[in-house]
Amino acid sequence: MALRYSGGTGALFDKESELHICKVDYQLMETEATKYTQKRWWGEFKCTKQLEKSGTFRIELEDGRKGDCVIWSDSESTQKNATFYSYHFNGRGKLGNNRRAEF
């Protein structure tokens, strides 16, 4: 199974309302689908905004791909007055191709 790494600048959106939440700097890991497994994608990102809740969001990557993901934070990244907040995400479903975003 091959593992592919990529990173860049993207955007985070509320899944329900499609409202832009913040700009993110992400690191993404992906596996390709095989005869026996589906494609998987996950990673982490940093942003300047502290998210009020964990849950399902939509992330848009630098190359224009979008996908729904579940986000959570570790306890160290939620300190008040931090410059950047760190979050982890697991992809849900396909990471689809769409038009390129402008950040």
N, C-alpha and C positions, 0 to 999 in steps of 0.2 A: 504494500500500500504506500503510495507516494504522498508526501506531505508538502504543501506549498505555503510559503510565508510571503506576506505582502504588508505594506503599511502606507499610510498617507493621511490626508486630511479629508474628513467627511462631515456629514450632518446627521443629527438625531432628530426624529420626529415622533410625536405622539401618534400611536397607531390608530386610535379611534377618530381623532379630529384632524389629523394630518398637519397639525401646527408644528412649526419649526421650534425646537427646544434649545439646541445649542450646536456649535461647531465642535467637532471632536478630532483628536489625533489618535489614530487607531493602529493596532497591530492585529493582523488577521491570519489565521491558520485554516487551511482547507485540505480535505482529502477528496480524491476523485471517486466517483461511483465505480463499483466493480459488479461482477455478476451476482455477488451475494450481499452487497451492502449499498446503501444510498450514499450520496455525497454528503459530507458533514462540513460545517464551518463554525468557527468560534474565535474568540480573541479577547482583547482588552482595549480600553480607550481611556484617554484623559480629557477632561474638559474643565472650563473655569466655573461652571455652574454646578451647584450641589443639587442632585435630583431628590425630590421629596419622597419618592416611592420607588421600590423595585417593581418590575413587572415587564410587560410586553411593549416593545417600542419598534419603530422602523428605523433602520440605519441605511444611509446612502453613502456609498464609498466614492473615492476620488475618480474611479473609472466609470461611474454612472450606475453601477449595479446597486440594487436595493433588495432588502430582505427584512423580514420580521425577526426579532430576536428578544430573548429574555435577558434582562439586565439585573445584576446585583453588585453590591460593593462589599469589600472587606472592611472590618472595623477600623483599620488604620487610616483609610482614605476618607473617612467621614468626619474628620476633625474640623471644628469650626475655624474660620479665618484661614483656611488653606488656600494656596494660590491655585492649585490644580486638584481635582478630585479624580480618583482612579476607579474604574468600573470594569467588570467582566461581562461578557455576553456569550450566549449560545444561540446559534441560528435555529430558526424554526422554518422549515419548508425550503423553498428554492431561493437562491440568491440570483435574482433575475437581472437581465440587461435592460436598461432604460437609457434615456438621453442623458448626456453628461451634465452634471450639476455645476453651478457657478458658486464658488465659495469666496 
